[in-house]
Amino acid sequence: MLTLKRLYLYSVLGITLAVMLIGLNDVVRIAFDVIGDAIASRTYISDDLRSELSWALALLIVSVPLFIVHVGLVRRTLTGAQPEVAAERACATRATYFFLVLLATGLTAVMHAIELGDSVVGAVLFGERAWGLAGSAAGVVVLGGAWLAHLWARRADLRGAVRQTAPDWLTRAYLYGTLFLAAIVTCVGVGNLLTVLARLLLDLRPAWQHANWWHDELSWSAALTVVAGSVWLLHWVLSLRLVHAPSPMGEAHRTSRTRAGYFQALALVSAATVLAFVAMGLRSAFAGFLDTWQPADGSRLVEDVGGPLLLAVPFAIACWWHLRRAVAEARAFGSPALERATGRTGRLGLALVGLAGLAIGVAWELQALLDAIGSAGRATVFSTGAIAEVSTSALATALVGLSLWAPLWASLQRQRARATVEVATATSRRAYLLLVCGVATVALMLALAFVIYQATRLLLGTELIDDSSWALAVLVVAAVVLAYHLYCLRGDMLVARTAEPATSSVEPSRSSETLEITAPAGADLEAFNEALRNELPDGFELRIRSHA
């Protein structure tokens, strides 16, 4: 019954909160519109605005009383004896409510803040007319206020029931999920800002754009960077307070897999993004060197080479910083073994990204070569220019992947040679090898199935499908990747097997001594012997030999 009551209270509370925020947002937006009209000497209110105001007031009239009543009911559950209040603050239903409300209000407020910042920067720096200021400002005020109120309430839960809320994974999911998204968006904003400034300094104005092309892009990139960066910084400070809090809250966050996963996931995504951007720039450089480069939408070669490289810079910095921070926290809060394991996990993640780029690039290049061989001397849909373009893209991807994977894997193999048992039996290394073997096996299976399908069509006298080069390319690359990593996996398993302590099937030798106990006549020897047996340590045995 208590669970059903909680579900009812927090479900209705969330729905009435959403309706109330929609109505309040419209009221504030209309108020800002009226203020703006008054400033612009337009004192009238349009019929459309009156209609919107009526609807917003209706939503408020219906939702506000219900919201107040259910807030009162929720607060009543937080009064009484301390154990019951602590259990209520830590219940899953309450945690889910705060998770959803903080996520929804925070995300929407950030989107409005970016729009508002874009308009304000354009109006202040460039004198452009700001559009949609009232709606953006209302969203920031209303939804931002709701987010702050719920954040304050959730912090009260964490302080008031520390021991019960310390294991709350939803709080950590919200905190580190927000940090992840904010970090990615911040990197996007910084990368766009760098490219706009570089194009402006080099006077690389796109041919189809006006002279002030950079106004909109600069204001949007600046707003994106400032807002997302502020969100990340705020949540990072909150996470540090939790990490350095007294136990059990601090201990829960210091040893949290969610926090460790945030560092590794951010580094992994950033590394993959860097690989993609660097490969794009290198592809354009190859095309320019081979005189096969074609401008896209009026771009110049220096833009196609340097633009992706500038976009990759903030992601590379984010990857480096998060991996370094993960190792530093493992050193500060853990042990030398944990520090080594954390660094190894980070390098394996980067190696995985490099291996993926290398395998994709090699398979792509092999497919282009097969297409070129197959198209020689006959009319096909593959032109020489198209094959050359694919070939440069594939070669760039393979080279970037190789430059990332080869040194990292060589370093990991050298570590394995120095500390064979520790590295070969590490969970992260075993997961890396199994993941690569699994993906390669699936790719090999699909490619082999397609090749058999083609052979079956040929035997049955059916026309072959022209586009079969990809299957042969994937077949070759997947087989090589699978064979090498199976070899590494087999070696690690042999090391792990030999490192296990040998168990002997021979019974260990046993020693015995004779203990003589003299009891008075009429004593209950059975009870005495049973009590003595119960007090014996593990492995000891008592044998009774009675003498008259």
C-alpha positions in Angstrom: 0.0 0.0 0.0 2.8 2.4 0.8 4.4 1.9 -2.6 1.1 2.5 -4.4 0.6 5.7 -2.3 4.1 6.9 -3.4 3.4 6.1 -7.0 0.1 8.1 -6.9 1.6 11.1 -5.1 4.7 11.5 -7.2 3.0 10.7 -10.5 0.2 13.3 -10.0 2.7 15.7 -8.6 4.9 15.4 -11.8 1.9 15.8 -14.1 0.5 18.8 -12.3 4.0 20.3 -12.2 4.3 19.9 -16.0 0.9 21.5 -16.6 1.7 24.3 -14.2 5.1 25.0 -15.8 3.5 25.2 -19.2 0.9 27.7 -18.1 3.4 29.7 -16.1 5.9 29.7 -19.0 3.2 31.1 -21.3 2.2 33.8 -18.8 5.7 34.9 -18.3 6.4 34.9 -22.0 3.3 37.0 -22.7 4.3 39.4 -19.9 7.7 39.8 -21.6 6.0 40.3 -24.9 3.8 43.0 -23.5 6.8 44.7 -21.9 8.6 44.5 -25.2 5.7 46.0 -27.0 5.4 48.8 -24.5 9.1 49.6 -24.9 8.6 49.6 -28.7 5.6 52.0 -28.2 3.1 49.4 -29.2 0.7 49.3 -26.3 -2.0 47.1 -27.7 -2.3 43.4 -27.1 -3.3 41.3 -30.1 -6.2 38.9 -30.1 -3.8 36.0 -30.5 -1.9 37.1 -27.4 -5.2 37.4 -25.5 -6.2 33.9 -26.5 -2.9 32.5 -25.4 -3.1 34.3 -22.1 -6.6 32.9 -21.5 -5.4 29.4 -22.1 -2.3 29.8 -19.9 -4.4 31.2 -17.0 -6.8 28.3 -17.4 -3.9 25.9 -17.0 -2.6 27.7 -13.9 -6.1 27.9 -12.3 -6.5 24.1 -12.7 -2.9 23.0 -11.8 -1.8 25.3 -9.0 -4.3 24.1 -6.4 -3.7 20.5 -7.2 0.1 21.0 -7.1 -0.1 22.7 -3.7 -2.3 20.0 -2.3 0.0 17.2 -3.4 3.1 19.1 -2.2 1.4 19.2 1.2 0.7 15.5 1.1 4.3 14.8 0.1 5.6 17.0 3.0 3.4 15.1 5.4 5.3 11.9 4.6 8.5 13.7 5.6 7.4 14.3 9.2 7.5 11.8 12.0 10.2 9.5 13.3 13.7 9.8 11.8 13.8 6.2 10.4 10.5 6.6 8.6 11.5 10.0 7.2 14.9 8.7 6.1 13.2 5.8 4.3 10.8 8.2 2.5 13.6 10.4 1.4 15.5 7.4 0.0 12.6 5.6 -1.6 12.9 4.7 -5.3 9.7 6.5 -6.3 10.9 9.8 -4.9 14.3 9.3 -6.5 12.7 8.6 -9.9 10.5 11.7 -9.6 13.5 13.9 -9.0 15.6 12.2 -11.7 12.9 12.9 -14.4 12.0 16.4 -13.2 15.6 17.5 -13.0 16.5 16.0 -16.4 13.4 17.5 -18.2 13.5 21.0 -16.6 17.3 21.2 -16.9 17.5 20.1 -20.5 14.6 22.4 -21.6 16.1 25.4 -19.6 19.5 24.9 -21.2 17.9 24.9 -24.7 16.1 28.1 -24.0 19.3 29.6 -22.5 21.2 28.8 -25.7 18.6 30.5 -27.8 18.6 33.5 -25.4 22.4 33.7 -25.5 22.4 33.5 -29.3 19.9 36.4 -29.5 21.6 38.5 -26.9 25.1 38.2 -28.4 23.8 39.0 -31.8 22.0 42.1 -30.5 24.8 43.4 -28.3 27.8 42.8 -30.6 26.3 43.2 -34.0 23.1 45.2 -33.5 20.9 42.5 -35.0 17.3 42.3 -34.1 16.6 39.7 -31.5 13.8 37.2 -32.3 12.0 35.1 -29.7 13.6 36.8 -26.7 10.3 36.6 -24.7 9.9 32.9 -25.1 13.6 32.1 -24.4 13.7 34.4 -21.4 10.5 32.9 -20.0 11.8 29.3 -20.5 15.0 30.2 -18.6 13.2 31.9 -15.7 10.4 29.4 -15.2 12.1 26.1 -16.0 15.4 27.2 -14.5 13.6 28.2 -11.4 11.8 24.8 -11.2 15.2 23.0 -11.7 16.8 25.0 -8.9 13.9 24.3 -6.5 14.0 20.6 -7.1 17.8 20.5 -6.9 17.6 22.2 -3.5 15.0 19.7 -2.4 17.0 16.7 -3.5 20.1 18.1 -1.8 18.0 18.2 1.4 17.3 14.5 0.9 21.0 13.7 0.5 21.9 15.6 3.6 19.0 14.4 5.7 19.3 10.7 5.0 23.0 10.2 4.1 23.2 6.6 4.8 20.0 5.7 3.0 20.6 7.9 -0.1 24.3 7.1 -0.5 23.5 4.0 -2.8 21.0 6.0 -4.9 22.2 5.2 -8.5 19.5 7.5 -10.1 21.1 10.6 -8.5 24.5 9.5 -9.9 22.9 8.7 -13.3 21.5 12.2 -13.5 24.7 13.9 -12.4 27.1 12.0 -14.6 24.7 11.8 -17.5 24.4 15.6 -17.4 28.2 16.0 -17.2 28.6 13.7 -20.2 26.1 15.6 -22.4 27.4 19.0 -21.3 31.0 18.1 -22.0 30.1 16.9 -25.5 28.1 20.0 -26.3 30.8 22.2 -24.9 33.4 20.6 -27.2 31.1 21.1 -30.2 30.7 24.8 -29.3 34.4 25.3 -28.8 35.2 23.6 -32.0 32.7 25.6 -34.0 34.0 28.8 -32.4 37.6 27.9 -33.4 36.6 27.3 -37.0 34.6 30.5 -37.2 37.5 32.6 -35.8 40.0 30.8 -38.1 37.9 31.4 -41.2 37.4 35.1 -40.2 41.2 35.7 -39.6 42.1 34.0 -42.9 39.3 35.8 -44.7 37.7 32.5 -45.9 34.2 33.8 -46.5 32.0 31.2 -48.2 31.1 32.3 -51.8 27.4 32.1 -51.3 27.2 34.0 -48.0 27.0 37.7 -47.3 29.9 39.8 -45.8 28.5 39.4 -42.3 28.3 35.6 -42.5 30.2 35.1 -39.3 27.7 37.0 -37.1 25.2 34.2 -36.7 27.8 31.5 -36.5 29.8 33.3 -33.8 26.9 34.2 -31.7 25.5 30.7 -31.8 28.8 29.1 -31.1 29.5 31.5 -28.2 26.1 30.8 -26.6 26.6 27.1 -27.0 30.0 27.2 -25.4 29.1 29.5 -22.5 25.8 27.8 -21.6 27.0 24.2 -21.9 30.3 24.9 -20.3 28.5 26.6 -17.3 26.2 23.5 -17.0 29.3 21.2 -17.0 31.1 23.3 -14.4 28.1 23.5 -12.1 27.6 19.8 -12.1 31.3 19.1 -11.8 31.4 21.2 -8.6 28.4 19.3 -7.3 30.2 16.0 -8.1 33.3 17.1 -6.3 31.3 18.0 -3.2 29.8 14.6 -3.2 33.1 12.9 -3.8 34.8 14.7 -0.9 31.8 14.4 1.4 32.2 12.2 4.6 31.3 8.6 4.3 29.1 6.8 3.4 28.1 9.4 0.7 31.7 10.3 -0.2 32.8 6.7 -0.3 29.8 5.8 -2.5 30.8 8.4 -5.1 34.6 7.8 -4.9 34.1 4.1 -5.6 31.1 4.6 -8.0 31.2 2.7 -11.2 29.0 5.4 -12.7 31.7 8.1 -12.1 34.4 5.8 -13.4 32.1 5.0 -16.4 31.7 8.7 -17.1 35.4 9.3 -17.4 35.9 6.2 -19.7 32.8 6.8 -21.8 33.7 10.5 -22.4 37.2 9.6 -23.3 36.0 6.9 -25.7 33.4 9.1 -27.5 35.9 11.9 -27.7 38.6 9.6 -29.2 36.2 8.3 -31.8 35.2 11.9 -32.7 38.9 12.9 -33.0 39.5 9.9 -35.2 36.6 10.8 -37.5 37.6 14.5 -37.8 41.3 13.9 -38.3 40.5 11.3 -41.0 38.3 13.9 -42.8 41.1 16.4 -42.8 43.6 13.9 -43.9 41.3 12.7 -46.7 41.1 16.2 -48.1 44.9 16.5 -47.8 45.4 13.3 -49.8 42.9 14.5 -52.4 44.7 17.8 -52.8 48.0 16.0 -53.2 46.6 13.7 -55.8 44.8 16.6 -57.5 41.4 14.9 -57.1 40.0 17.4 -54.5 36.6 18.8 -55.4 35.2 21.9 -53.5 32.1 21.2 -51.5 29.6 24.1 -51.4 32.3 26.6 -52.5 34.8 25.5 -49.8 38.6 25.8 -50.2 41.1 23.1 -49.7 42.6 24.7 -46.6 39.1 24.8 -45.0 38.5 21.1 -45.8 41.9 20.2 -44.3 42.1 22.6 -41.3 38.4 22.8 -40.4 38.0 19.2 -39.2 41.4 19.4 -37.4 40.2 22.5 -35.4 36.9 20.7 -34.6 39.0 17.8 -33.2 41.0 19.9 -30.8 38.5 20.3 -28.0 37.6 16.7 -28.1 41.2 15.7 -27.9 41.7 17.9 -24.9 38.6 16.5 -23.2 39.8 12.9 -23.9 43.2 13.6 -22.4 41.8 15.5 -19.3 39.2 12.9 -18.4 41.7 10.0 -18.7 44.2 11.9 -16.6 41.5 12.7 -14.0 40.4 9.1 -13.8 43.9 7.9 -13.1 44.5 10.7 -10.5 41.3 9.8 -8.6 42.3 6.1 -8.7 45.6 7.1 -7.2 44.1 9.4 -4.5 41.2 7.3 -3.5 42.3 3.7 -4.3 45.5 1.8 -4.5 48.5 1.4 -6.9 46.8 -1.6 -8.4 43.6 0.4 -9.0 45.7 3.2 -10.6 47.3 0.8 -13.0 44.0 -0.8 -13.8 42.4 2.5 -14.5 45.2 3.6 -16.8 45.1 0.3 -18.6 41.3 0.5 -19.1 41.7 4.0 -20.7 44.4 2.9 -23.0 42.4 -0.2 -24.0 39.4 2.0 -24.9 41.6 4.2 -27.1 43.1 1.2 -28.7 39.6 -0.2 -29.4 38.8 3.1 -31.2 42.0 2.9 -33.2 41.5 -0.7 -34.1 37.9 0.0 -35.3 39.2 2.9 -37.5 42.0 0.6 -38.9 39.7 -2.3 -39.7 37.1 -0.1 -41.3 39.7 1.8 -43.3 41.4 -1.4 -44.5 38.2 -3.1 -45.4 37.0 0.1 -47.2 40.3 0.4 -49.1 40.2 -3.3 -50.1 36.6 -2.9 -51.3 37.7 0.1 -53.5 40.6 -2.0 -55.0 38.2 -4.9 -55.7 35.8 -2.4 -57.4 38.6 -1.0 -59.4 39.7 -4.5 -60.5 36.2 -5.5 -61.3 35.5 -2.4 -63.3 38.6 -2.6 -65.5 37.6 -3.1 -69.1 33.9 -3.0 -68.7 31.2 -0.5 -68.1 30.2 -0.3 -64.4 28.5 2.1 -62.1 31.9 2.8 -60.5 33.7 5.7 -62.1 37.5 6.2 -61.7 36.9 9.4 -59.8 34.4 7.8 -57.4 36.8 4.9 -56.7 39.7 7.4 -56.1 37.5 9.4 -53.7 36.6 6.3 -51.7 40.2 5.1 -51.7 41.5 8.4 -50.2 38.8 8.3 -47.5 39.6 4.7 -46.7 43.3 5.3 -46.6 43.0 8.3 -44.3 40.7 6.4 -41.9 43.1 3.4 -41.8 46.2 5.5 -41.2 44.6 7.5 -38.4 43.3 4.3 -36.8 46.8 2.6 -37.2 48.6 5.6 -35.6 46.2 5.4 -32.6 46.1 1.6 -32.2 49.7 0.5 -32.9 51.6 2.5 -30.2 48.9 1.9 -27.6 48.8 -1.8 -28.2 52.6 -2.0 -28.3 52.7 -0.3 -24.9 50.1 -2.7 -23.5 52.0 -5.7 -24.8 55.2 -4.3 -23.2 53.4 -4.0 -19.9 52.2 -7.6 -20.3 55.8 -8.7 -20.8 56.8 -6.9 -17.5 53.8 -7.9 -15.4 52.5 -11.0 -17.2 50.1 -12.3 -14.7 48.6 -9.0 -13.7 48.0 -7.7 -17.2 47.0 -11.0 -18.8 44.4 -11.7 -16.1 43.0 -8.1 -16.0 39.3 -7.8 -16.6 39.6 -4.8 -18.9 42.0 -6.6 -21.2 39.9 -9.8 -21.2 36.8 -7.7 -22.1 38.7 -5.9 -24.9 39.8 -9.2 -26.5 36.4 -10.8 -26.1 34.6 -7.8 -27.6 37.0 -7.7 -30.6 36.7 -11.4 -31.1 32.9 -11.2 -30.8 32.5 -8.4 -33.3 35.0 -9.9 -35.7 33.1 -13.3 -35.5 29.8 -11.7 -36.3 31.3 -9.7 -39.2 33.0 -12.8 -40.5 29.7 -14.8 -40.3 27.7 -12.2 -42.2 30.3 -11.7 -44.9 30.8 -15.5 -45.3 27.0 -16.0 -45.5 26.8 -13.4 -48.3 29.7 -15.1 -50.2 27.9 -18.5 -49.9 24.7 -16.8 -51.0 26.5 -15.6 -54.1 28.0 -19.0 -54.8 24.6 -20.6 -54.4 23.0 -18.2 -56.9 25.7 -19.0 -59.3 25.2 -22.8 -59.0 21.5 -22.4 -59.4 22.0 -20.3 -62.6 20.8 -17.0 -61.1 22.3 -13.7 -62.0 25.0 -12.6 -59.5 24.6 -9.4 -57.5 27.3 -6.9 -58.6 27.9 -5.3 -55.2 29.7 -8.2 -53.5 33.2 -6.6 -53.0 32.3 -5.5 -49.5 31.7 -9.1 -48.4 35.1 -10.2 -49.6 36.8 -7.2 -48.0 35.0 -7.7 -44.7 35.8 -11.4 -44.9 39.5 -10.9 -45.2 39.8 -8.1 -42.6 37.6 -9.9 -40.0 39.5 -13.1 -40.4 42.9 -11.4 -39.8 41.6 -9.4 -36.8 39.9 -12.5 -35.3 43.0 -14.7 -35.8 45.4 -12.3 -34.1 43.1 -11.5 -31.2 42.3 -15.2 -30.6 46.0 -15.8 -30.5 46.4 -13.0 -27.8 43.3 -14.3 -25.9 44.7 -17.9 -25.9 48.0 -16.7 -24.5 46.3 -14.8 -21.7 44.1 -17.8 -20.8 47.2 -20.0 -20.6 48.8 -17.5 -18.3 45.7 -17.3 -16.1 45.5 -21.1 -16.0 49.1 -21.5 -14.9 48.8 -18.8 -12.4 46.0 -20.6 -10.5 47.2 -22.4 -7.4 47.5 -26.1 -7.9 45.1 -28.2 -5.8 46.3 -31.5 -4.5 44.0 -34.5 -4.4 46.0 -36.1 -1.6 44.6 -35.6 1.9 46.9 -33.4 4.0 48.8 -35.1 6.8 47.1 -35.0 10.2 48.6 -35.0 13.7 47.0 -36.2 16.9 47.5 -36.1 20.6 45.9 -38.0 23.5 44.0 -35.8 25.9 43.0 -37.4 29.2 40.1 -35.9 31.1 39.1 -37.2 34.6 35.5 -36.6 35.7 33.9 -37.2 39.1 31.6 -40.1 39.6 28.1 -39.6 38.3 29.1 -36.7 35.9 27.2 -36.3 32.7 30.0 -37.1 30.2 27.7 -37.1 27.2 26.7 -33.5 27.7 30.3 -32.5 28.5 31.6 -34.2 25.3 29.0 -32.5 23.1 29.8 -29.1 24.5 33.5 -29.7 23.9 32.9 -30.7 20.3 30.9 -27.5 19.6 33.9 -25.4 20.8 36.5 -27.1 18.5 38.0 -25.1 15.7 37.5 -26.1 12.0 39.5 -29.2 11.1 39.7 -30.6 14.7 38.1 -33.9 15.6 37.3 -35.3 19.0 37.3 -39.1 19.7 36.0 -40.4 23.0 37.4 -43.5 24.7 35.8 -44.1 28.1 37.6 -46.0 30.9 35.9 -47.4 34.0 
